[in-house]
């Protein structure tokens, strides 16, 4: 029987997943290819999405730090160069999507998303931690962009999107702020500058405290310009993968993970936040209660305000973030029940999501765990969540939380 808690298992799984993308992911003309069939065939060689462009940098930076292969550091440099060559825009922002052809970009979507900038910040922070000192300038530049164009001091949160000339839309969302919190912690690790830790803490308090209080103690996704809840945004529309309706099972567990990581940073700075562990437990426990499919296994995508499932599909990233949160909670609390959840989520994922032949994880399954297509990794995926979750567990096993 597999030991999903074994560091050797986790490291081997990361390398098995990396092997699906390497070396086919690297485009010698610039950046990485973003669209893969189940067998690794690249089915779109030109479309480049900011989320994949940045997540590939994260993937290679983490791999270099863990395994020491110089080819991964070279890929980090290659990826950061493409952010400037392909995505960077005259106004200082980064295009959401481009058509890369004849070694030049044509902008397909010039929208400036705070979500995208959070990943630009994350990419530069991890490049810096991988030893690329020049990436520090990118950390500062991205912080400045987010501060100048999206930060709302009154609400202590970031706005969500703007046009290329920085006209901010009225939509507000928690997702950009969640990933901004993640990126701020990475920037703090990379630089040890307190402003990044302070902002991560502020974002966590605002989203998981004040905003969650508006939704019976859970994190709702969508808000109006004044940060009042918009209960109807994208109701009945499953096409926008970055802004789904309903309470997101995976975002509740992802926040649980991020909160415990934040606690670790605060403890290292001799600071306490007694609310963190109870809140992380509440998010995770609720996600398991509402989201676990007792009939077919796995965690569903979302549930409505009444607690009933609104999207029963199974997404790869929901399982990955949830097993990472389970491990962190198990180590932090010492309660075996969280390890039981960890093992259950992994066993389900190992059976249904992991492609043992070609590598990496399938992206989406039906409620009955049937494949819904042969596109394993379209733009945005890159298995950042799956490998990242393994690294998160490895880290807590190497150095337990306080």
Secondary structure, 3 states (H helix, E strand, C coil): CCCCCCHHHHHHHHHHHHHHHCCCCECCCCCECCEEECCCCEEECCEEEHHHHHHHHHHHHHHHHHHCCHHHHHHHHHHHHHHHHHHECCCCCECCEEEEECCEEEEEECCEEHHHHHHHHHHHHHHHHCCCHHHHHHHHHHHHHHHHHCEECCCCEECCEECCCCCECCCEEHHHHHHHHHHHHHHHHHHCCHHHHHHHHHHHHHHHHHHHHHHCCCCCCEECCCCCECCCCCCCCCCCCCCCCCEEHHHHHHHHHHHHHHHHHHHHCCCCCCHHHHHHHHHHHHHHHHHECCCCCCECCEECCCCCEEECCEEHHHHHHHHHHHHHHHHHHCCHHHHHHHHHHHHHHHHHCECCCCCCECCEECCCCCECCCEEECCCCCCHHHHHHHHHHHHHHHCCCC
